[in-house]
Amino acid sequence: MGVDEAIKRAVEANVPRTMSILEKYPYVTELAKELRRAKEEVIRNLDYYVDKTIKSLEAIGARAYLARDGEEARSIISGIVGKGKVIVLGKTMVGAEIGLREYLTSIGNEVWETDLGEFLLQLTGDKPTHIVAPALHMTRERAAEVIKRKLGINVKADPSEIAQAARRFLRDKFFRADFGITGANAVAADTGAVLLIENEGNIRFTTVSPPVHIVLTGIEKIVPTLHHAMMEVLVQSAYAGLYPPTYVNLVAGPSSTADVEQTRVSPSHGPREVHVILLDNGRSKAAKDELLWEALLCIRCGRCHFHCPVYRALDGSWGESPYVGPMGVMWTAIVYGIEKAGPHAMLCMHAGTCREACPMKINIPEIIQGIKARYVRLMGNGGMVHEDRR
Ligand code: SF4
């Protein structure tokens, strides 16, 4: 059984489930409209909101950084982490964008993915094929075979047995870890609160068990207020077909207690340090781009993938990893440039179903059309990439 069968099974499971969630909780689509307005406000005034978020993070005792590109982000993180450490990773797409796991391993750390899909990819060396379910291309049969071959644990081709084997293997890694690194679903500019949703419980362990928590996220994840951040996690999880999410994690600075004479001291049971790295890597340039700015509204729900005939036909390998699918073509242009995004954009058939499915109503077909036009111009210019990376 191959990749196409795995994706077919995932689409068949996810699409009806998401439809019934949106029917049952109609307020979610109203929240999505309000969230779009709030995110547009941030993208139009990105410098102001980045500055405000950094100040809010520092006010709650977190350390905040703005990284211009992947190299700067890796350097900030290696400065915090050093070498010879145990690091657990919650699923972070921005981490994959900058090759974080490979980098931290190369400088002498023991690094473990703790999200089940990411963990399976770490064991196989495969690339992610979906933004919410990165091992979407893997059948249960292959996942069981990987667990047996790489971990020496005999499991049946059964999702529950596979999850339990990963749980047993990863359990002590959480408690041995010196650092926990996660992404973020939203960062509230008014308070510096970071929100993360999940169902596995691995992010909860990763954010609380190690003594230091590092958040690595893109600047487009900033929303004006904590109210909007809450809104984002509800909308994202519903459109991802996982509603209500099992866990919503809110991190607002290091752990502390004021139980003795109301004197606040830190740490308590959780981390003593929280570091938040806000990554630009093409985002602020895209925010000023008349075509690409709208792609920054993406909340990574993964719904456009399931409704796209091209993504399904290409077995999830459409786009530059980790940015695959319709959103991935847009994000390949933002992060890696038109010359990388162009060949992927050329495969789009403009079915238009992605725009219909998208909670942010991003005009994905029009953006992909614009990427095609820029790519054709670029190629007409002999592929001189300096001329047009917009
Ligand atoms: S483009 Fe829209 S549908 Fe696709 S992942 Fe982003 S928010 Fe979800």
Residues whose N, C-alpha, C, O or C-beta is under 5 A from the ligand:
A	BS01	SF4	C298 I299 R300 C301 G302 R303 C304 M327 C354 A357 C358 P359 M360 I362
